């Protein structure tokens, strides 16, 4: 459920107070958000997973890659598999100033424009007016 305009203003005030009080901490916490992964990124992640799986099986089957009792190729294959999964499920980071196509604020504005006379929007407006007085 998206934040109301009043809640968004309060959150912005808290954020600006944090930046004013401790800018070093605020810049370290600020970070970006993650986008949803694209189809290309998911396919690349799946390809890395399959490559890692093949390395894992080959490392167990091929005794020449063992060092002592440790199957080195299998361990590397597992790491590649894990990296492929992480790569497939995460998207690239977006900095705070960069616009995201699926930005919540844009969705909220579209919803507010399209739902001009809905019951809930009228009730929210009444609540805001009473709270602001």
C-alpha positions as CSV (number, residue, x, y, z in Angstrom):
1,X,0.0,0.0,0.0
2,X,1.6,3.3,-1.0
3,X,2.1,6.1,1.4
4,X,-0.4,9.0,1.6
5,X,0.9,12.5,0.7
6,X,1.0,13.5,4.3
7,X,3.0,10.4,5.2
8,X,5.4,11.1,2.3
9,X,5.9,14.7,3.5
10,X,6.6,13.5,7.0
11,X,9.1,10.9,5.7
12,X,10.8,13.6,3.5
13,X,11.1,15.9,6.6
14,X,12.7,13.1,8.6
15,X,15.1,12.3,5.8
16,X,16.1,16.0,5.4
17,X,16.6,16.2,9.2
18,X,18.8,13.2,9.1
19,X,20.9,14.7,6.2
20,X,21.3,17.9,8.2
21,X,22.2,16.2,11.5
22,X,24.7,13.6,10.2
23,X,25.5,13.9,6.5
24,X,28.2,11.2,6.6
25,X,25.9,8.6,8.0
26,X,23.1,9.7,5.6
27,X,25.3,9.4,2.5
28,X,26.5,5.9,3.6
29,X,22.9,4.7,4.2
30,X,21.5,6.4,1.1
31,X,22.3,3.7,-1.4
32,X,20.1,2.9,-4.4
33,X,17.3,0.6,-5.0
34,X,17.4,-2.6,-7.1
35,X,15.5,-2.8,-10.3
36,X,13.8,-5.9,-11.5
37,X,16.1,-8.1,-13.5
38,X,15.7,-8.0,-17.3
39,X,15.1,-11.1,-19.4
40,X,18.6,-10.9,-20.8
41,X,20.1,-10.8,-17.2
42,X,17.9,-13.8,-16.2
43,X,19.1,-15.8,-19.2
44,X,22.7,-15.0,-18.4
45,X,22.2,-16.1,-14.8
46,X,20.6,-19.3,-16.0
47,X,23.6,-19.9,-18.3
48,X,26.0,-19.3,-15.4
49,X,24.0,-21.7,-13.3
50,X,24.2,-24.5,-16.0
51,X,27.9,-23.9,-16.5
52,X,28.5,-24.1,-12.7
53,X,26.4,-27.3,-12.6
54,X,28.5,-28.8,-15.4
55,X,31.7,-27.9,-13.6
56,X,30.3,-29.4,-10.4
57,X,29.5,-32.7,-12.0
58,X,32.7,-32.8,-14.0
59,X,34.8,-32.1,-10.9
60,X,33.3,-35.0,-9.1
61,X,33.6,-37.4,-12.1
62,X,37.1,-36.3,-13.1
63,X,39.6,-37.3,-10.4
64,X,42.4,-35.2,-12.0
65,X,40.9,-32.0,-10.6
66,X,41.1,-33.2,-7.0
67,X,43.7,-31.8,-4.6
68,X,44.0,-34.3,-1.8
69,X,40.4,-35.2,-0.9
70,X,39.0,-31.8,-2.1
71,X,37.3,-31.6,-5.6
72,X,38.5,-28.1,-6.5
73,X,36.6,-27.9,-9.8
74,X,33.4,-28.9,-8.0
75,X,33.8,-26.2,-5.4
76,X,34.5,-23.6,-8.2
77,X,31.4,-24.9,-10.0
78,X,29.3,-24.4,-6.9
79,X,30.5,-20.9,-6.5
80,X,29.7,-20.2,-10.2
81,X,26.2,-21.7,-9.7
82,X,25.6,-19.5,-6.7
83,X,26.8,-16.4,-8.5
84,X,24.5,-17.3,-11.5
85,X,21.5,-17.5,-9.2
86,X,22.3,-14.2,-7.5
87,X,22.9,-12.6,-10.9
88,X,19.6,-13.8,-12.3
89,X,17.4,-12.7,-9.4
90,X,18.9,-9.3,-8.8
91,X,18.8,-6.3,-11.0
92,X,21.2,-3.4,-11.4
93,X,21.3,-0.7,-8.7
94,X,19.6,2.6,-9.4
95,X,21.0,5.7,-7.8
96,X,18.7,8.0,-5.8
97,X,18.6,10.7,-8.5
98,X,18.1,8.5,-11.5
99,X,14.5,8.0,-12.7
100,X,13.1,4.5,-12.6
101,X,10.3,3.6,-15.0
102,X,8.2,1.9,-12.4
103,X,8.7,4.6,-9.8
104,X,6.2,4.6,-7.0
105,X,5.7,8.3,-7.1
106,X,4.8,8.2,-10.8
107,X,2.4,5.4,-10.2
108,X,0.8,7.3,-7.4
109,X,0.4,10.4,-9.6
110,X,-1.2,8.3,-12.3
111,X,-3.5,6.7,-9.9
112,X,-4.5,10.1,-8.4
113,X,-5.3,11.5,-11.8
114,X,-7.2,8.5,-13.0
115,X,-9.3,8.1,-9.8
116,X,-10.6,11.7,-9.5
117,X,-14.0,10.9,-8.0
118,X,-13.4,7.6,-6.2
119,X,-14.7,7.2,-2.7
120,X,-11.3,6.4,-1.2
121,X,-9.6,9.4,-2.7
122,X,-12.4,11.7,-1.4
123,X,-12.1,10.2,2.1
124,X,-8.3,10.6,2.0
125,X,-8.7,14.3,1.0
126,X,-11.1,14.9,3.8
127,X,-8.8,13.2,6.3
128,X,-5.8,15.3,5.1
129,X,-7.8,18.5,5.3
130,X,-8.9,17.7,8.9
131,X,-5.4,16.7,9.9
132,X,-3.8,19.8,8.4
133,X,-6.1,22.2,10.3
